[in-house]
Amino acid sequence: MSQAAAQPARLPSPDRSTPQLICELCRQFYGLGWVSGTGGGISIRDEEGVWVAPSGVQKERIDPEVESITLIQNWTAISGD
């Protein structure tokens, strides 16, 4: 395996935040049938910590301005409910 192929993709891209990316992925995963409306869990780890999508919320309707995307650092919730 080449060195480039072994490296994980870096997220998020400069034009969107990690909470926005989680919302986009939730909508895409729902559209593909990979998760049910409120089932499945989505999280992303970046330089700030681990971001976790809310539980029990319609995945196709998640909005980072409305729903709480939780940031966890050192096993402590920094933002979110």
DAMOZI-V540370 format. One record per residue. N is the residue number from 1. SS is DSSP state (H for helix, E for strand, L for the rest). PHI is phi as a letter, one per 20 degrees, with the letter a starting at -180 (none if undefined). D_LAST is the distance of its C-alpha to the last C-alpha in Angstrom with 1 decimal. Layout:
BEGIN
n=N ss=SS phi=PHI d_last=D_LAST
n=N ss=SS phi=PHI d_last=D_LAST
END
This chain:
BEGIN
n=1 ss=L phi=none d_last=41.6
n=2 ss=L phi=f d_last=41.6
n=3 ss=H phi=g d_last=39.5
n=4 ss=H phi=f d_last=37.8
n=5 ss=H phi=f d_last=36.9
n=6 ss=H phi=f d_last=35.4
n=7 ss=L phi=f d_last=32.8
n=8 ss=L phi=f d_last=29.4
n=9 ss=L phi=f d_last=28.4
n=10 ss=L phi=e d_last=26.5
n=11 ss=L phi=c d_last=23.3
n=12 ss=L phi=e d_last=22.2
n=13 ss=L phi=f d_last=25.4
n=14 ss=L phi=g d_last=25.9
n=15 ss=L phi=e d_last=25.6
n=16 ss=L phi=b d_last=22.0
n=17 ss=L phi=e d_last=18.7
n=18 ss=H phi=f d_last=17.0
n=19 ss=H phi=g d_last=14.1
n=20 ss=H phi=f d_last=17.2
n=21 ss=H phi=f d_last=19.0
n=22 ss=H phi=g d_last=16.4
n=23 ss=H phi=f d_last=16.6
n=24 ss=H phi=f d_last=20.4
n=25 ss=H phi=f d_last=20.7
n=26 ss=H phi=g d_last=18.8
n=27 ss=H phi=f d_last=21.3
n=28 ss=H phi=f d_last=24.2
n=29 ss=H phi=f d_last=23.5
n=30 ss=H phi=f d_last=23.3
n=31 ss=H phi=f d_last=26.5
n=32 ss=L phi=e d_last=28.2
n=33 ss=L phi=n d_last=27.4
n=34 ss=L phi=f d_last=25.6
n=35 ss=L phi=c d_last=22.5
n=36 ss=L phi=e d_last=22.4
n=37 ss=L phi=g d_last=20.3
n=38 ss=L phi=d d_last=17.3
n=39 ss=L phi=e d_last=18.7
n=40 ss=L phi=n d_last=18.6
n=41 ss=L phi=c d_last=16.1
n=42 ss=L phi=c d_last=16.1
n=43 ss=E phi=b d_last=15.3
n=44 ss=E phi=c d_last=17.3
n=45 ss=E phi=d d_last=18.3
n=46 ss=L phi=c d_last=19.7
n=47 ss=L phi=f d_last=20.9
n=48 ss=L phi=e d_last=17.6
n=49 ss=L phi=q d_last=16.1
n=50 ss=E phi=d d_last=14.5
n=51 ss=E phi=d d_last=12.4
n=52 ss=E phi=c d_last=11.0
n=53 ss=L phi=f d_last=11.0
n=54 ss=L phi=f d_last=8.9
n=55 ss=L phi=e d_last=11.0
n=56 ss=L phi=m d_last=13.1
n=57 ss=L phi=d d_last=13.2
n=58 ss=L phi=g d_last=16.7
n=59 ss=H phi=f d_last=17.2
n=60 ss=H phi=f d_last=20.0
n=61 ss=H phi=d d_last=18.0
n=62 ss=L phi=f d_last=14.8
n=63 ss=L phi=c d_last=14.8
n=64 ss=L phi=f d_last=12.9
n=65 ss=L phi=e d_last=13.5
n=66 ss=L phi=d d_last=11.8
n=67 ss=L phi=e d_last=9.3
n=68 ss=L phi=e d_last=6.3
n=69 ss=L phi=e d_last=8.3
n=70 ss=E phi=e d_last=7.0
n=71 ss=E phi=d d_last=9.9
n=72 ss=E phi=d d_last=11.3
n=73 ss=E phi=c d_last=14.3
n=74 ss=L phi=l d_last=16.7
n=75 ss=L phi=m d_last=14.6
n=76 ss=E phi=c d_last=11.8
n=77 ss=E phi=f d_last=8.3
n=78 ss=E phi=e d_last=9.3
n=79 ss=E phi=c d_last=6.9
n=80 ss=L phi=n d_last=3.8
n=81 ss=L phi=e d_last=0.0
END
